[in-house]
Amino acid sequence: MTVRLRPHHLLCMLTFVGKGYTAAFTENYRLIAKRLSAGEDILVVEGPDDICAPMLGETDHHCFCDSVTERDRSASVAVEDLLGVPARAGRSIIPDKDFLARMREAFSADSIREGCQRCEWSPLCTGIAASGFEGALVVSSGC
């Protein structure tokens, strides 16, 4: 199977420790973290993705806001610059050990966090990165 992620969620997945907007959102994200940790491929998509799914029934949820689309654009450019390959809709990425290590190193160095601007979770993510990503639920499958 494949996990569908919008570009800024390529950053969010690095620091997910089981906190989220609602219980349904958090449980869904935990399941996605397990899938990613097992090595399922990522398909980069435009707009709401598998992580957004529990929130889509809410009226005016931020998943559709221009500010989130801008986060996606910024994250896509930053990840592309880091990896040297496209990170936009239609691109497939394997979240293996090398990918996670490169992404986390760059995230810790604050070199790919353009997509995190004005995000309410940014302080939490900064702390998780500072701890060496302790407690992060997306881990390398060892591939």
SULGI-V268684 format. One line per field, one symbol per residue. ss: DSSP state (~ for helix, > for strand, _ for the rest). burial: 1 if it has 16 or more other C-alpha atoms within 10 Angstrom, else 0. A space follows every 50 residues. Layout:
BEGIN
ss = ???
burial = ???
END
This chain:
BEGIN
ss = _>>>>>__~~~~~~~_______~~~~~~~~~~~~~~~___>>>>>_____ __~~~______~~~_~~~~~~~~~~~~~~~~~~________>>>__~~~~ ~~~~~~~~____~~~~_____~~~~~~~~~_____________
burial = 01111111111011111100000011011101101111111111111111 11011000000010000110111111111000000111100111111001 0011011100011111000001001101100010011111000
END
